[in-house]
Amino acid sequence: MNDSTSVLTEPVTDDFPTQPFTGASPYDAYVHASVLNSLQHPLTEAPDEMAFLVTTQVMELWFTLVVHEWRTARVALAKDDLRAATDALVRSRRR
């Protein structure tokens, strides 16, 4: 333990994490992780189905990001902004 570590003075009696925010945390309000985590609904008891759903959904999000970058490049090219277009295309290639 170091000086910045705190110790619980009483045992935890519930299964819910302590949240110092009222409502959603600033992170969840921005990223909407709770929404993303609510989208997996396996149809069977197959052990790999959850992994399949999460992987497939992540791939769909990556495709959305690539399309976003291509649209950004298209707009930049229409404005003759070759640097911004190239930057967007390079970013899309890294995905």
Secondary structure, 3 states (H helix, E strand, C coil): CCCCCCCCCCCCCCCCCCCCCCCCCHHHHHHCHHHHHCCCCCCCCCCCHHHHHHHHHHHHHHHHHHHHHHHHHHHHHHCCCHHHHHHHHHHHHHC
